């Protein structure tokens, strides 16, 4: 369970949760920069995720200036693992171009998250590059949970 405390005009998240989101943002930046061209759609997608989790836009912007180690926190819940891989695959599809190195990167992260390799087929087939409904995401989460081994 994640506890979120609201204060006037300020979102405060537990430090461990902020670190989990920060590592997710770093993975997204690595993926977005992989093809050598950081598209505005990719940049906006990453910034939106950061802002939704309480990170100021300026903090997210600083992540675009370097590459980051692939770090998967060990204390992720099944929901957080799904959010990681979902956001990566959706980002990969956002520019409507799929590159082999991006697919391999996502497959590697999926494996480190504890998913069986077949999960990538399901994700690539079902994740849309635009917004998905909560029902679609929940259905996909249930499907991909069958591929989670850890």
PyMOL CGO cylinders between C-alpha atoms (Angstrom):
from pymol import cmd
from pymol.cgo import CYLINDER

trace = [
    CYLINDER, 0.00, 0.00, 0.00, 1.32, 3.43, -0.97, 0.3, 1, 1, 1, 1, 1, 1,
    CYLINDER, 1.32, 3.43, -0.97, 0.48, 6.27, 1.36, 0.3, 1, 1, 1, 1, 1, 1,
    CYLINDER, 0.48, 6.27, 1.36, 0.08, 9.64, -0.29, 0.3, 1, 1, 1, 1, 1, 1,
    CYLINDER, 0.08, 9.64, -0.29, -0.20, 12.67, 1.92, 0.3, 1, 1, 1, 1, 1, 1,
    CYLINDER, -0.20, 12.67, 1.92, -1.79, 15.81, 0.54, 0.3, 1, 1, 1, 1, 1, 1,
    CYLINDER, -1.79, 15.81, 0.54, -0.84, 19.24, 1.75, 0.3, 1, 1, 1, 1, 1, 1,
    CYLINDER, -0.84, 19.24, 1.75, -2.13, 22.47, 0.24, 0.3, 1, 1, 1, 1, 1, 1,
    CYLINDER, -2.13, 22.47, 0.24, -0.80, 22.71, -3.34, 0.3, 1, 1, 1, 1, 1, 1,
    CYLINDER, -0.80, 22.71, -3.34, 1.85, 20.06, -2.69, 0.3, 1, 1, 1, 1, 1, 1,
    CYLINDER, 1.85, 20.06, -2.69, 1.98, 16.31, -3.27, 0.3, 1, 1, 1, 1, 1, 1,
    CYLINDER, 1.98, 16.31, -3.27, 4.21, 14.47, -0.80, 0.3, 1, 1, 1, 1, 1, 1,
    CYLINDER, 4.21, 14.47, -0.80, 5.15, 10.87, -1.49, 0.3, 1, 1, 1, 1, 1, 1,
    CYLINDER, 5.15, 10.87, -1.49, 7.12, 8.50, 0.73, 0.3, 1, 1, 1, 1, 1, 1,
    CYLINDER, 7.12, 8.50, 0.73, 10.84, 8.57, -0.13, 0.3, 1, 1, 1, 1, 1, 1,
    CYLINDER, 10.84, 8.57, -0.13, 10.94, 4.88, -1.13, 0.3, 1, 1, 1, 1, 1, 1,
    CYLINDER, 10.94, 4.88, -1.13, 8.10, 5.45, -3.59, 0.3, 1, 1, 1, 1, 1, 1,
    CYLINDER, 8.10, 5.45, -3.59, 9.82, 8.51, -5.06, 0.3, 1, 1, 1, 1, 1, 1,
    CYLINDER, 9.82, 8.51, -5.06, 12.95, 6.41, -5.64, 0.3, 1, 1, 1, 1, 1, 1,
    CYLINDER, 12.95, 6.41, -5.64, 10.89, 3.75, -7.42, 0.3, 1, 1, 1, 1, 1, 1,
    CYLINDER, 10.89, 3.75, -7.42, 9.38, 6.39, -9.71, 0.3, 1, 1, 1, 1, 1, 1,
    CYLINDER, 9.38, 6.39, -9.71, 12.78, 8.02, -10.27, 0.3, 1, 1, 1, 1, 1, 1,
    CYLINDER, 12.78, 8.02, -10.27, 14.26, 4.71, -11.45, 0.3, 1, 1, 1, 1, 1, 1,
    CYLINDER, 14.26, 4.71, -11.45, 11.27, 4.26, -13.76, 0.3, 1, 1, 1, 1, 1, 1,
    CYLINDER, 11.27, 4.26, -13.76, 11.81, 7.74, -15.21, 0.3, 1, 1, 1, 1, 1, 1,
    CYLINDER, 11.81, 7.74, -15.21, 15.50, 6.95, -15.81, 0.3, 1, 1, 1, 1, 1, 1,
    CYLINDER, 15.50, 6.95, -15.81, 14.56, 3.78, -17.70, 0.3, 1, 1, 1, 1, 1, 1,
    CYLINDER, 14.56, 3.78, -17.70, 12.12, 5.76, -19.81, 0.3, 1, 1, 1, 1, 1, 1,
    CYLINDER, 12.12, 5.76, -19.81, 14.79, 8.36, -20.61, 0.3, 1, 1, 1, 1, 1, 1,
    CYLINDER, 14.79, 8.36, -20.61, 17.24, 5.63, -21.64, 0.3, 1, 1, 1, 1, 1, 1,
    CYLINDER, 17.24, 5.63, -21.64, 14.65, 4.12, -23.95, 0.3, 1, 1, 1, 1, 1, 1,
    CYLINDER, 14.65, 4.12, -23.95, 13.62, 7.47, -25.43, 0.3, 1, 1, 1, 1, 1, 1,
    CYLINDER, 13.62, 7.47, -25.43, 17.21, 8.40, -26.22, 0.3, 1, 1, 1, 1, 1, 1,
    CYLINDER, 17.21, 8.40, -26.22, 18.14, 4.98, -27.59, 0.3, 1, 1, 1, 1, 1, 1,
    CYLINDER, 18.14, 4.98, -27.59, 17.41, 5.81, -31.22, 0.3, 1, 1, 1, 1, 1, 1,
    CYLINDER, 17.41, 5.81, -31.22, 19.44, 9.03, -30.96, 0.3, 1, 1, 1, 1, 1, 1,
    CYLINDER, 19.44, 9.03, -30.96, 16.38, 11.22, -31.38, 0.3, 1, 1, 1, 1, 1, 1,
    CYLINDER, 16.38, 11.22, -31.38, 14.35, 12.32, -28.37, 0.3, 1, 1, 1, 1, 1, 1,
    CYLINDER, 14.35, 12.32, -28.37, 10.97, 13.10, -29.92, 0.3, 1, 1, 1, 1, 1, 1,
    CYLINDER, 10.97, 13.10, -29.92, 8.78, 15.76, -28.33, 0.3, 1, 1, 1, 1, 1, 1,
    CYLINDER, 8.78, 15.76, -28.33, 6.04, 13.16, -27.76, 0.3, 1, 1, 1, 1, 1, 1,
    CYLINDER, 6.04, 13.16, -27.76, 8.51, 10.98, -25.84, 0.3, 1, 1, 1, 1, 1, 1,
    CYLINDER, 8.51, 10.98, -25.84, 9.76, 13.93, -23.80, 0.3, 1, 1, 1, 1, 1, 1,
    CYLINDER, 9.76, 13.93, -23.80, 6.22, 15.04, -22.94, 0.3, 1, 1, 1, 1, 1, 1,
    CYLINDER, 6.22, 15.04, -22.94, 5.21, 11.47, -22.00, 0.3, 1, 1, 1, 1, 1, 1,
    CYLINDER, 5.21, 11.47, -22.00, 8.11, 11.18, -19.54, 0.3, 1, 1, 1, 1, 1, 1,
    CYLINDER, 8.11, 11.18, -19.54, 7.49, 14.63, -18.07, 0.3, 1, 1, 1, 1, 1, 1,
    CYLINDER, 7.49, 14.63, -18.07, 3.79, 13.84, -17.62, 0.3, 1, 1, 1, 1, 1, 1,
    CYLINDER, 3.79, 13.84, -17.62, 4.61, 10.66, -15.69, 0.3, 1, 1, 1, 1, 1, 1,
    CYLINDER, 4.61, 10.66, -15.69, 7.08, 12.55, -13.51, 0.3, 1, 1, 1, 1, 1, 1,
    CYLINDER, 7.08, 12.55, -13.51, 4.65, 15.37, -12.78, 0.3, 1, 1, 1, 1, 1, 1,
    CYLINDER, 4.65, 15.37, -12.78, 1.86, 12.88, -12.01, 0.3, 1, 1, 1, 1, 1, 1,
    CYLINDER, 1.86, 12.88, -12.01, 4.10, 11.46, -9.29, 0.3, 1, 1, 1, 1, 1, 1,
    CYLINDER, 4.10, 11.46, -9.29, 5.02, 14.80, -7.75, 0.3, 1, 1, 1, 1, 1, 1,
    CYLINDER, 5.02, 14.80, -7.75, 8.27, 15.55, -9.56, 0.3, 1, 1, 1, 1, 1, 1,
    CYLINDER, 8.27, 15.55, -9.56, 8.64, 19.13, -10.79, 0.3, 1, 1, 1, 1, 1, 1,
    CYLINDER, 8.64, 19.13, -10.79, 9.10, 19.43, -14.55, 0.3, 1, 1, 1, 1, 1, 1,
    CYLINDER, 9.10, 19.43, -14.55, 12.56, 20.93, -14.03, 0.3, 1, 1, 1, 1, 1, 1,
    CYLINDER, 12.56, 20.93, -14.03, 13.65, 17.82, -12.08, 0.3, 1, 1, 1, 1, 1, 1,
    CYLINDER, 13.65, 17.82, -12.08, 12.47, 15.52, -14.84, 0.3, 1, 1, 1, 1, 1, 1,
    CYLINDER, 12.47, 15.52, -14.84, 14.17, 17.72, -17.47, 0.3, 1, 1, 1, 1, 1, 1,
    CYLINDER, 14.17, 17.72, -17.47, 17.57, 17.17, -15.83, 0.3, 1, 1, 1, 1, 1, 1,
    CYLINDER, 17.57, 17.17, -15.83, 17.27, 13.43, -16.51, 0.3, 1, 1, 1, 1, 1, 1,
    CYLINDER, 17.27, 13.43, -16.51, 17.43, 14.01, -20.27, 0.3, 1, 1, 1, 1, 1, 1,
    CYLINDER, 17.43, 14.01, -20.27, 21.05, 15.17, -20.13, 0.3, 1, 1, 1, 1, 1, 1,
    CYLINDER, 21.05, 15.17, -20.13, 22.69, 11.82, -19.35, 0.3, 1, 1, 1, 1, 1, 1,
    CYLINDER, 22.69, 11.82, -19.35, 22.26, 8.08, -19.65, 0.3, 1, 1, 1, 1, 1, 1,
    CYLINDER, 22.26, 8.08, -19.65, 21.42, 6.06, -16.58, 0.3, 1, 1, 1, 1, 1, 1,
    CYLINDER, 21.42, 6.06, -16.58, 22.23, 2.63, -15.22, 0.3, 1, 1, 1, 1, 1, 1,
    CYLINDER, 22.23, 2.63, -15.22, 19.44, 0.08, -15.52, 0.3, 1, 1, 1, 1, 1, 1,
    CYLINDER, 19.44, 0.08, -15.52, 18.37, -0.30, -11.92, 0.3, 1, 1, 1, 1, 1, 1,
    CYLINDER, 18.37, -0.30, -11.92, 15.27, -2.28, -11.01, 0.3, 1, 1, 1, 1, 1, 1,
    CYLINDER, 15.27, -2.28, -11.01, 14.35, -1.80, -7.35, 0.3, 1, 1, 1, 1, 1, 1,
    CYLINDER, 14.35, -1.80, -7.35, 13.95, -5.12, -5.58, 0.3, 1, 1, 1, 1, 1, 1,
    CYLINDER, 13.95, -5.12, -5.58, 10.89, -4.15, -3.58, 0.3, 1, 1, 1, 1, 1, 1,
    CYLINDER, 10.89, -4.15, -3.58, 8.43, -3.59, -6.44, 0.3, 1, 1, 1, 1, 1, 1,
    CYLINDER, 8.43, -3.59, -6.44, 4.88, -4.85, -6.12, 0.3, 1, 1, 1, 1, 1, 1,
    CYLINDER, 4.88, -4.85, -6.12, 3.21, -6.67, -9.03, 0.3, 1, 1, 1, 1, 1, 1,
    CYLINDER, 3.21, -6.67, -9.03, 1.32, -3.45, -9.85, 0.3, 1, 1, 1, 1, 1, 1,
    CYLINDER, 1.32, -3.45, -9.85, 4.53, -1.43, -9.92, 0.3, 1, 1, 1, 1, 1, 1,
    CYLINDER, 4.53, -1.43, -9.92, 6.21, -4.02, -12.13, 0.3, 1, 1, 1, 1, 1, 1,
    CYLINDER, 6.21, -4.02, -12.13, 3.30, -3.75, -14.54, 0.3, 1, 1, 1, 1, 1, 1,
    CYLINDER, 3.30, -3.75, -14.54, 3.51, 0.06, -14.49, 0.3, 1, 1, 1, 1, 1, 1,
    CYLINDER, 3.51, 0.06, -14.49, 7.23, -0.12, -15.32, 0.3, 1, 1, 1, 1, 1, 1,
    CYLINDER, 7.23, -0.12, -15.32, 6.84, -2.40, -18.31, 0.3, 1, 1, 1, 1, 1, 1,
    CYLINDER, 6.84, -2.40, -18.31, 3.59, -0.82, -19.49, 0.3, 1, 1, 1, 1, 1, 1,
    CYLINDER, 3.59, -0.82, -19.49, 5.10, 2.68, -19.55, 0.3, 1, 1, 1, 1, 1, 1,
    CYLINDER, 5.10, 2.68, -19.55, 8.21, 1.42, -21.37, 0.3, 1, 1, 1, 1, 1, 1,
    CYLINDER, 8.21, 1.42, -21.37, 6.25, -0.35, -24.10, 0.3, 1, 1, 1, 1, 1, 1,
    CYLINDER, 6.25, -0.35, -24.10, 3.83, 2.54, -24.51, 0.3, 1, 1, 1, 1, 1, 1,
    CYLINDER, 3.83, 2.54, -24.51, 6.76, 4.96, -24.81, 0.3, 1, 1, 1, 1, 1, 1,
    CYLINDER, 6.76, 4.96, -24.81, 8.39, 2.67, -27.37, 0.3, 1, 1, 1, 1, 1, 1,
    CYLINDER, 8.39, 2.67, -27.37, 5.20, 2.75, -29.44, 0.3, 1, 1, 1, 1, 1, 1,
    CYLINDER, 5.20, 2.75, -29.44, 4.44, 6.46, -29.03, 0.3, 1, 1, 1, 1, 1, 1,
    CYLINDER, 4.44, 6.46, -29.03, 6.48, 7.54, -32.06, 0.3, 1, 1, 1, 1, 1, 1,
    CYLINDER, 6.48, 7.54, -32.06, 4.91, 4.72, -34.10, 0.3, 1, 1, 1, 1, 1, 1,
    CYLINDER, 4.91, 4.72, -34.10, 8.32, 3.26, -34.92, 0.3, 1, 1, 1, 1, 1, 1,
    CYLINDER, 8.32, 3.26, -34.92, 9.66, 0.10, -33.33, 0.3, 1, 1, 1, 1, 1, 1,
    CYLINDER, 9.66, 0.10, -33.33, 13.38, -0.53, -33.32, 0.3, 1, 1, 1, 1, 1, 1,
    CYLINDER, 13.38, -0.53, -33.32, 15.01, -3.84, -32.54, 0.3, 1, 1, 1, 1, 1, 1,
    CYLINDER, 15.01, -3.84, -32.54, 17.29, -2.35, -29.87, 0.3, 1, 1, 1, 1, 1, 1,
    CYLINDER, 17.29, -2.35, -29.87, 14.26, -0.78, -28.13, 0.3, 1, 1, 1, 1, 1, 1,
    CYLINDER, 14.26, -0.78, -28.13, 12.39, -4.10, -28.13, 0.3, 1, 1, 1, 1, 1, 1,
    CYLINDER, 12.39, -4.10, -28.13, 15.47, -5.86, -26.73, 0.3, 1, 1, 1, 1, 1, 1,
    CYLINDER, 15.47, -5.86, -26.73, 15.81, -3.18, -24.04, 0.3, 1, 1, 1, 1, 1, 1,
    CYLINDER, 15.81, -3.18, -24.04, 12.16, -3.60, -23.00, 0.3, 1, 1, 1, 1, 1, 1,
    CYLINDER, 12.16, -3.60, -23.00, 12.50, -7.40, -23.06, 0.3, 1, 1, 1, 1, 1, 1,
    CYLINDER, 12.50, -7.40, -23.06, 15.59, -7.16, -20.84, 0.3, 1, 1, 1, 1, 1, 1,
    CYLINDER, 15.59, -7.16, -20.84, 13.76, -4.95, -18.34, 0.3, 1, 1, 1, 1, 1, 1,
    CYLINDER, 13.76, -4.95, -18.34, 10.74, -7.28, -18.42, 0.3, 1, 1, 1, 1, 1, 1,
    CYLINDER, 10.74, -7.28, -18.42, 13.04, -10.19, -17.60, 0.3, 1, 1, 1, 1, 1, 1,
    CYLINDER, 13.04, -10.19, -17.60, 14.64, -8.26, -14.72, 0.3, 1, 1, 1, 1, 1, 1,
    CYLINDER, 14.64, -8.26, -14.72, 11.14, -7.49, -13.43, 0.3, 1, 1, 1, 1, 1, 1,
    CYLINDER, 11.14, -7.49, -13.43, 10.44, -11.23, -13.32, 0.3, 1, 1, 1, 1, 1, 1,
    CYLINDER, 10.44, -11.23, -13.32, 8.35, -11.66, -16.45, 0.3, 1, 1, 1, 1, 1, 1,
    CYLINDER, 8.35, -11.66, -16.45, 8.63, -14.58, -18.85, 0.3, 1, 1, 1, 1, 1, 1,
    CYLINDER, 8.63, -14.58, -18.85, 9.84, -13.58, -22.34, 0.3, 1, 1, 1, 1, 1, 1,
    CYLINDER, 9.84, -13.58, -22.34, 6.40, -14.23, -23.89, 0.3, 1, 1, 1, 1, 1, 1,
    CYLINDER, 6.40, -14.23, -23.89, 4.98, -11.20, -22.08, 0.3, 1, 1, 1, 1, 1, 1,
    CYLINDER, 4.98, -11.20, -22.08, 6.53, -8.94, -24.72, 0.3, 1, 1, 1, 1, 1, 1,
    CYLINDER, 6.53, -8.94, -24.72, 4.33, -10.43, -27.46, 0.3, 1, 1, 1, 1, 1, 1,
    CYLINDER, 4.33, -10.43, -27.46, 1.20, -9.68, -25.45, 0.3, 1, 1, 1, 1, 1, 1,
    CYLINDER, 1.20, -9.68, -25.45, 2.34, -6.17, -24.59, 0.3, 1, 1, 1, 1, 1, 1,
    CYLINDER, 2.34, -6.17, -24.59, 3.36, -5.28, -28.13, 0.3, 1, 1, 1, 1, 1, 1,
    CYLINDER, 3.36, -5.28, -28.13, 0.05, -6.52, -29.48, 0.3, 1, 1, 1, 1, 1, 1,
    CYLINDER, 0.05, -6.52, -29.48, -2.21, -4.88, -26.92, 0.3, 1, 1, 1, 1, 1, 1,
    CYLINDER, -2.21, -4.88, -26.92, -0.63, -1.63, -25.73, 0.3, 1, 1, 1, 1, 1, 1,
    CYLINDER, -0.63, -1.63, -25.73, -1.76, 1.39, -27.70, 0.3, 1, 1, 1, 1, 1, 1,
    CYLINDER, -1.76, 1.39, -27.70, 0.43, 4.40, -28.37, 0.3, 1, 1, 1, 1, 1, 1,
    CYLINDER, 0.43, 4.40, -28.37, -2.37, 6.69, -27.20, 0.3, 1, 1, 1, 1, 1, 1,
    CYLINDER, -2.37, 6.69, -27.20, -4.32, 6.73, -23.96, 0.3, 1, 1, 1, 1, 1, 1,
    CYLINDER, -4.32, 6.73, -23.96, -5.90, 3.48, -22.83, 0.3, 1, 1, 1, 1, 1, 1,
    CYLINDER, -5.90, 3.48, -22.83, -8.96, 3.14, -20.63, 0.3, 1, 1, 1, 1, 1, 1,
    CYLINDER, -8.96, 3.14, -20.63, -8.68, 1.86, -17.07, 0.3, 1, 1, 1, 1, 1, 1,
    CYLINDER, -8.68, 1.86, -17.07, -10.61, -1.23, -18.16, 0.3, 1, 1, 1, 1, 1, 1,
    CYLINDER, -10.61, -1.23, -18.16, -8.13, -1.95, -20.96, 0.3, 1, 1, 1, 1, 1, 1,
    CYLINDER, -8.13, -1.95, -20.96, -5.15, -1.49, -18.63, 0.3, 1, 1, 1, 1, 1, 1,
    CYLINDER, -5.15, -1.49, -18.63, -6.70, -3.69, -15.92, 0.3, 1, 1, 1, 1, 1, 1,
    CYLINDER, -6.70, -3.69, -15.92, -7.44, -6.41, -18.46, 0.3, 1, 1, 1, 1, 1, 1,
    CYLINDER, -7.44, -6.41, -18.46, -3.85, -6.25, -19.71, 0.3, 1, 1, 1, 1, 1, 1,
    CYLINDER, -3.85, -6.25, -19.71, -2.53, -6.28, -16.14, 0.3, 1, 1, 1, 1, 1, 1,
    CYLINDER, -2.53, -6.28, -16.14, -4.49, -9.46, -15.41, 0.3, 1, 1, 1, 1, 1, 1,
    CYLINDER, -4.49, -9.46, -15.41, -3.21, -11.08, -18.60, 0.3, 1, 1, 1, 1, 1, 1,
    CYLINDER, -3.21, -11.08, -18.60, 0.44, -10.16, -18.00, 0.3, 1, 1, 1, 1, 1, 1,
    CYLINDER, 0.44, -10.16, -18.00, 0.31, -11.28, -14.37, 0.3, 1, 1, 1, 1, 1, 1,
    CYLINDER, 0.31, -11.28, -14.37, 0.22, -14.85, -15.70, 0.3, 1, 1, 1, 1, 1, 1,
    CYLINDER, 0.22, -14.85, -15.70, 3.73, -14.26, -17.07, 0.3, 1, 1, 1, 1, 1, 1,
    CYLINDER, 3.73, -14.26, -17.07, 5.12, -12.96, -13.78, 0.3, 1, 1, 1, 1, 1, 1,
    CYLINDER, 5.12, -12.96, -13.78, 7.40, -15.53, -12.17, 0.3, 1, 1, 1, 1, 1, 1,
    CYLINDER, 7.40, -15.53, -12.17, 8.80, -13.52, -9.26, 0.3, 1, 1, 1, 1, 1, 1,
]
cmd.load_cgo(trace, "trace")
